[in-house]
Amino acid sequence: MLTGMPPFYNKDRQKLFNSIKAIKIKYPKYLSKEAVDLLQKLFVKDPEKRLGNGENGLNDIKSHPFYAEIDWDNLLAKKIKPPFVPKLKNITDVKYIDKEFTSLPIKESVNSGDSLNPEDDPYGGFSYDPNKNNENENNI
């Protein structure tokens, strides 16, 4: 989100995975030193050493200098005005999503008539309800 591109990109999935394993990320010069430091710590390949995996978990990420200006309590209380609020015609409006993505064919989908086995549910335990405080749930 800071650069407009993911750190690794390739339409060929195998080449993408090989890049993730082998290539060292090059950071654009326009990123601040705090941003680069944060990204480097988030992209550590060993998850045990990655920022946010320590004893303080998410608080290690929230206290990183990149987020020094964020008042997390006000953010969670929705007291901070967002810098951009999209103007949508309806809940399915995709005008802010690049046509490169919206024109792709749907390859994987669950038929509306099918029911998922709870053990197979890839989103099990994740939920979002805009009318309640979700801070104790598994969402970002």
C-alpha positions in Angstrom: 0.0 0.0 0.0 2.9 2.3 0.5 4.3 1.8 -3.0 1.3 0.8 -5.1 2.7 -2.7 -5.7 3.2 -5.8 -3.6 6.9 -6.5 -2.7 6.8 -9.5 -5.0 4.7 -9.7 -8.1 4.5 -12.3 -10.9 1.6 -13.7 -12.8 3.3 -17.1 -12.7 2.6 -18.5 -9.2 5.8 -20.6 -9.1 8.0 -17.7 -10.0 6.2 -15.6 -7.4 6.9 -18.1 -4.7 10.5 -18.5 -5.8 10.9 -14.7 -5.6 9.5 -14.6 -2.1 12.1 -17.2 -1.0 15.1 -15.9 -2.9 14.9 -12.2 -3.8 15.9 -9.4 -1.5 13.4 -6.5 -1.5 14.5 -3.2 -2.9 12.7 -0.2 -1.3 11.9 3.0 -3.2 13.9 6.0 -2.2 10.8 8.0 -1.5 9.8 5.8 1.5 10.8 7.3 4.9 13.4 5.5 7.0 10.6 4.6 9.4 8.5 3.0 6.6 11.5 1.0 5.4 12.4 -0.2 8.9 8.8 -1.3 9.5 8.5 -3.1 6.2 11.9 -4.8 6.8 10.7 -6.0 10.2 7.4 -7.2 8.8 9.0 -9.1 5.9 11.4 -11.1 7.9 11.1 -14.6 6.4 11.4 -16.4 9.8 8.0 -15.9 11.4 9.5 -16.4 14.9 11.7 -13.3 14.3 9.1 -11.2 12.5 7.8 -7.9 14.1 4.6 -8.6 16.0 5.5 -12.2 16.9 7.3 -11.3 20.2 5.9 -11.3 23.7 4.1 -8.0 23.1 2.6 -9.1 19.8 0.5 -6.5 18.0 1.7 -3.8 20.4 5.2 -4.1 19.0 3.8 -3.1 15.6 1.6 -0.4 17.0 4.5 1.2 18.9 6.8 1.2 15.9 8.0 4.8 15.0 6.2 4.6 11.7 2.9 4.8 13.7 4.1 7.5 16.1 1.3 9.9 15.0 -1.5 7.4 15.5 -3.7 7.6 18.6 -4.8 4.0 18.7 -7.5 4.6 21.3 -9.2 7.3 19.1 -8.7 5.1 16.0 -10.5 2.2 17.6 -13.2 4.5 18.9 -13.7 5.8 15.3 -13.0 9.4 16.5 -10.4 10.0 13.7 -11.8 11.3 10.4 -10.4 9.2 7.5 -8.4 11.1 4.9 -10.5 9.6 2.1 -14.1 8.4 2.2 -15.2 6.7 -1.0 -18.4 7.8 -2.6 -20.2 4.6 -3.6 -23.4 4.2 -5.5 -24.2 1.0 -3.6 -22.4 -1.8 -1.7 -21.3 -3.5 -5.0 -19.8 -0.4 -6.6 -16.3 -1.2 -7.7 -15.3 2.1 -9.3 -12.3 2.4 -7.0 -10.9 -1.0 -8.0 -8.7 -1.2 -11.1 -10.4 -2.8 -14.1 -7.4 -5.1 -14.4 -8.9 -6.9 -11.4 -12.6 -6.5 -11.9 -12.4 -7.9 -15.5 -10.7 -11.1 -14.4 -12.7 -14.3 -14.7 -13.8 -15.8 -11.4 -11.8 -19.0 -11.1 -12.7 -20.2 -7.6 -16.1 -19.8 -6.1 -18.5 -21.5 -3.7 -21.9 -22.2 -5.2 -24.6 -20.5 -3.3 -26.4 -23.8 -2.9 -23.4 -25.5 -1.3 -22.8 -25.4 2.4 -19.3 -25.4 3.8 -18.2 -28.0 6.2 -17.1 -25.9 9.3 -13.7 -27.7 9.3 -13.2 -26.5 5.7 -14.2 -22.9 6.3 -11.1 -20.8 5.5 -12.7 -17.8 7.2 -13.7 -19.6 10.4 -13.3 -17.4 13.5 -13.2 -14.2 11.4 -16.1 -11.8 11.4 -16.9 -8.2 11.0 -20.0 -6.3 12.2 -19.8 -2.6 11.6 -22.4 -2.1 14.4 -20.2 -3.5 17.2 -16.7 -3.1 18.5 -14.6 -5.9 16.9 -11.4 -5.3 18.7 -11.3 -8.7 20.4 -11.9 -10.6 17.1 -9.5 -11.8 14.5 -9.5 -8.9 12.1 -6.9 -6.3 11.2 
